[in-house]
């Protein structure tokens, strides 16, 4: 029997190019984090913080730090989870919506806005909605013992439709002046309103799920083979796919229940990483996470600085992301020179 | 051959898709070190037979390998014993050739474990055996279809399986590599590593490289042939049922090796 190296080697970034890209990405992420801490309606200064200005310290600790943490960790989780979805489904367009989780989160948030009070309650309701959607999709797919990939996708479509119907019903009953506007604003996605009191549990769950996904990276790659081939490589395809999707979806649920729907990050970040490295190793997944963090934090900085009122963050994730993706695609298609 | 305890046995195997039966009550045995070919017209059940043996396709009947019932094994246990090479590998993401070969060690690794340096070395040796040593860092998706087949063969050879199941491995290969892949399998089996069952479209390749031939027709075993021992008229008769009239002759090459030559006669 061969001696087995510990699994931490999974995180070893073998490619020099990938390591370089990850280092550059991390440097950019740190710069954006610093900018994010000092961007907002209430001006913060180094001198004020160092001098112990009470108001500045309160804004820094309760609002800016938590908002920046959600941008960094949430973006990283969306990027890493997107990598997993696209690899497992062998589909470059795969995202958490494949199994209806974002629709469930939206319906949950709408119910929270209508029937509960307070931002923390809306976050909890949204998280519950996301979990319910995920649970229903996975339970429906488990009815088919064959564990086929198409079954999960079909179950996801059914759950997505159900959640959209519930959301429409909730919108119909909402007060158009106040509640309906809140629901629409939530759906557009924003990091506004995040405070240090409500994010701890979500970010911890997010970090644990992302760590598990990295540990399972080799299994994620095995799931990218066709079902019969993966089975003949010793993979219990149905069970492993469910487990991996469960962890990835939990991470996404933890983020979207805090931020509302964030478009494009989970789709673009892993694509960008793959186009840059042309690989699917753990280093590329790490780069996907870093790009996700860069995109969400960068978009959030723009969302609170380009206009007098704060704008939905999804506008900027798309505005920043789309040209970046187009450049990478054009660069990748130059072909033989 | 040990008739009582064959190395591999398929016993009353029936399989199909939905309600459409394709294999009908097939039974046969393989001895250790045997390279067996499966011949038959399109749609006769060659791929179905291989998929049924390796458990990808639900089936009736059972298969035993060294007296272990394959149907009772978990995917991991099955993968340690059997290697399967499909007509086309389903890998569709950017992976290096070496990474694809290393996938073959998965049954020997725990859920969170990673291939060891010894496994990497073994994978490199398997790549060298299939002539892809210089491509180990290349993107698997950028290989030709034939090279992909060789890469998947390297993955299977590296994994120390006892039974190899190959579905038309020669279909995308050039003339030279067709013989090379069969020679590799023959050498592998000849060393006592195990046995290989290979679905083939080329009867000439099958006649000259395989120890045993299973001729399938409409889901049945029409004949079991031993090319080195059976008389040519009998082989001609059995092949004619699939391919129409054929003539077989022995021909001696420049190295003195006697080979069978197949000619297609007018229908």
Interface residues (C-beta under 8 A of the other chain):
Chain A: X2 X3 X4 X5 X6 X7 X9 X10 X87 X90 X215 X216 X218 X219 X221 X222 X224 X225 X226 X227 X228 X229 X231 X232 X233 X234 X235 X236 X237 X274 X278 X279 X280 X281
Chain B: X51 X54 X55 X56 X74 X75 X76 X78 X79 X80 X82 X83 X84 X86 X89 X90 X91 X92 X93 X94 X95 X96 X99 X103 X104 X106 X107 X108 X109 X110 X111 X112 X113 X114 X116 X117 X118 X119 X139
